[in-house]
Amino acid sequence: MPQQTSPQEHPHTDPRRNEPSQQTPFDTEKNQHEYPGQEHKLDPAPDWGYDTYKGCGRLEGKKALVTGGDSGIGRAVALAYAREGADVAISYLSEHEDAEVIKNAVEEAGRKAVLIPGDLEDEEHIKNVVAKTVEALGRIDILVNNASYQACLTVLAEVSIWNTKPGSCIGCLRLVVL
């Protein structure tokens, strides 16, 4: 059993190992600050379920559209849906290398994967996402509005509606209407 230490000695604990760490989640050398982020550059790599999530057919035959499906929660959802039996259309901004990783994982699960790059702030692109998904998969049974933007702020008071990317939020709402 690891020796217990006080928070003052080691204020950060790595939850994967339950060990003290001197590195904070915000160390600038290993974190990206450009938009959009690229998951394949993260160190440590995120756990998106590739080695752990098995699935058992709960979505057999369903067709899903996942926005922001190239990375983060969207990537984990796309993988889980595929392993549960769904074909998956993956909408993403421009991170092609990350998108190929999830496309390959969906196909390894025996499901169809459709990659649709582009900006959900563009109304014509939103219509294109729906049309390409229906063309490739036949229909949309499940819509996961996950596209998002993450910013690193140093002061909580800096958070406001005005420093979000409103077009992305509106784009997700337009997908629901279409």
C-alpha positions in Angstrom: 0.0 0.0 0.0 1.4 3.4 -1.0 2.4 5.7 1.9 -0.1 8.4 2.6 1.1 12.0 2.1 -0.6 15.2 3.0 -2.0 17.5 0.3 0.6 20.1 1.2 3.4 17.7 0.3 1.9 16.6 -3.0 -1.0 18.7 -4.0 -1.7 16.7 -7.2 -2.5 13.0 -7.4 -2.5 11.1 -10.7 -5.9 9.3 -10.5 -4.7 6.5 -12.8 -2.0 5.4 -10.4 -3.2 6.9 -7.1 0.3 8.3 -6.7 1.5 11.8 -5.9 2.6 13.9 -8.9 4.4 17.1 -9.2 2.8 17.8 -12.6 -0.5 19.7 -12.6 -3.1 19.3 -15.3 -2.2 22.8 -16.5 1.5 22.5 -17.0 2.0 24.5 -20.2 4.8 22.4 -21.7 2.6 19.4 -22.3 -0.8 21.1 -23.0 -2.0 22.6 -26.2 -3.3 26.1 -26.3 -4.1 26.4 -30.0 -7.6 25.8 -31.4 -8.5 23.2 -32.4 -6.7 20.8 -30.1 -5.3 17.5 -31.5 -5.9 14.4 -29.3 -3.0 12.5 -30.9 -0.6 15.0 -29.4 -1.8 14.7 -25.8 0.6 13.3 -23.2 -0.6 11.3 -21.4 -3.1 10.0 -23.9 -6.7 10.1 -22.8 -8.6 6.9 -22.0 -11.5 6.8 -24.5 -12.4 3.1 -23.9 -10.4 1.5 -26.7 -8.8 -1.1 -24.4 -11.6 -1.3 -21.9 -15.1 -0.9 -23.4 -16.6 -4.1 -24.9 -20.2 -3.4 -25.7 -23.0 -6.0 -26.0 -25.3 -5.0 -28.9 -27.7 -2.6 -27.2 -27.7 -0.3 -30.3 -27.7 -3.1 -33.0 -28.8 -1.7 -36.3 -29.0 2.0 -35.1 -27.5 4.9 -37.0 -25.8 7.6 -35.0 -24.4 11.1 -35.8 -21.8 12.3 -33.3 -20.6 15.9 -33.5 -17.1 16.5 -32.2 -16.6 12.7 -32.5 -12.9 12.8 -33.4 -11.7 13.4 -29.8 -12.6 13.5 -26.1 -16.0 12.5 -25.0 -17.2 12.4 -28.7 -14.6 9.8 -29.6 -15.5 7.7 -26.6 -19.2 7.9 -27.5 -18.6 7.0 -31.1 -16.5 3.9 -30.1 -19.1 2.9 -27.5 -22.0 3.2 -30.0 -20.1 1.2 -32.6 -19.3 -1.6 -30.1 -23.0 -1.6 -29.1 -23.9 -2.2 -32.8 -24.5 1.3 -34.3 -23.1 2.7 -37.5 -21.6 6.1 -36.8 -21.2 9.3 -38.7 -18.5 11.5 -37.1 -18.7 15.3 -37.6 -15.5 17.1 -36.7 -13.8 20.4 -37.5 -10.4 19.7 -39.1 -8.4 17.2 -37.0 -8.1 14.6 -39.7 -5.5 12.4 -38.0 -7.7 12.1 -34.9 -10.7 11.4 -37.0 -8.9 8.5 -38.8 -8.2 6.9 -35.4 -11.9 6.7 -34.4 -12.9 5.8 -38.0 -10.6 2.8 -37.8 -11.8 1.8 -34.3 -15.5 2.0 -35.5 -14.6 -0.2 -38.4 -12.7 -2.7 -36.2 -16.0 -3.0 -34.3 -17.6 -4.2 -37.5 -19.6 -1.0 -38.0 -19.7 1.6 -40.8 -17.9 4.9 -40.1 -18.5 8.1 -42.0 -16.2 11.1 -41.5 -17.6 14.6 -42.1 -15.1 17.4 -41.6 -16.2 21.0 -41.4 -17.3 23.9 -39.2 -20.7 23.7 -37.5 -20.8 27.5 -37.5 -21.6 27.3 -41.2 -25.3 26.7 -41.8 -24.7 25.1 -45.2 -22.2 22.7 -43.6 -24.8 21.7 -41.0 -27.3 20.8 -43.8 -24.4 18.9 -45.5 -23.7 16.9 -42.3 -27.3 15.7 -42.1 -27.5 15.0 -45.9 -24.2 13.0 -45.9 -25.2 11.1 -42.8 -28.5 10.1 -44.3 -26.9 9.3 -47.7 -24.3 7.0 -46.1 -26.3 5.5 -43.3 -29.9 5.7 -44.6 -31.3 7.6 -41.6 -30.3 9.1 -38.2 -31.7 7.4 -35.1 -29.4 9.0 -32.6 -27.9 12.5 -32.6 -25.1 13.3 -30.1 -24.6 17.1 -30.0 -21.1 17.0 -28.5 -19.1 19.5 -30.6 -17.5 22.0 -28.3 -14.6 24.3 -27.6 -12.4 24.2 -24.5 -10.5 27.3 -23.3 -8.0 27.5 -20.6 -8.7 30.5 -18.3 -6.7 31.4 -15.3 -9.4 33.2 -13.4 -13.0 31.9 -12.9 -14.3 35.4 -13.3 -13.2 35.3 -17.0 -15.9 32.8 -17.8 -18.8 34.4 -19.6 -21.2 33.7 -22.5 -19.2 36.2 -24.5 -16.0 34.1 -24.6 -17.6 31.0 -25.9 -18.0 30.1 -29.6 -21.7 30.8 -30.1 -21.8 29.5 -33.6 -20.9 26.0 -32.4 -23.8 26.1 -29.9 -26.2 27.4 -32.5 -25.0 24.8 -35.0 -25.8 22.0 -32.6 -29.3 23.3 -32.2 -29.8 23.6 -36.0 -28.9 19.9 -36.3 -31.8 19.1 -34.0 -34.2 21.1 -36.2 -33.0 19.4 -39.4 
